[in-house]
Amino acid sequence: MRIIGGKLKGIRLQAPQSLPVRPTTDMAKEALFNILYNQYDFESCQVLDLFCGTGNISIEFASRGIAQVTAVDKHSGCVYWVKSVADKYTLDAIEVVKADVFKFLEGHKKSYQIIFADPPYNLPTIPLIPELVLKNNLLAENGILIVEHPSLLKLDSQPGYTETRKYGNSSFSFFQKPKST
């Protein structure tokens, strides 16, 4: 896993092989950050990273000067790894929470400008993520939810859907709060 931008640009992190993860590829991550960097002022953004795994996305955000990122995962090894990297590189913007993502979404009340979810691809409840985020009002005004998922899965019928961008076998589907009329 390589950090592609910010103060840690170029650093390679070798997560333990025992972690049950599939990190976002460098190509897809670079494309995602190009999109987000042109839309948001990172220094004032609050980010929620769901199913954070190795912390690939959280660490990238922190490296690029994000105000605050909350990284959520239920796997103890992932939580420990992300905390250890945040400590080693003094990434104070990262708060790591050990929790089941779906329970976290049901009980959490804070809103975020950017929410990124990279669930296990075999998880049958991936389509619930946009529903829960919107139902629980977790997106700030002009906020964006990005769900990484297998390209064969279509999420275009979910509430707030705006577009999907495909990167090989992986896709990012984007969601926003529906405008109130």
Beta strands, then each sheet from edge to edge (+ up, - down):
strand 1: 46-50
strand 2: 68-73
strand 3: 94-98
strand 4: 112-117
strand 5: 139-150
strand 6: 161-167
strand 7: 170-175
sheet 1: 3+ 2+ 1+ 4+ 5+ 7- 6+
end
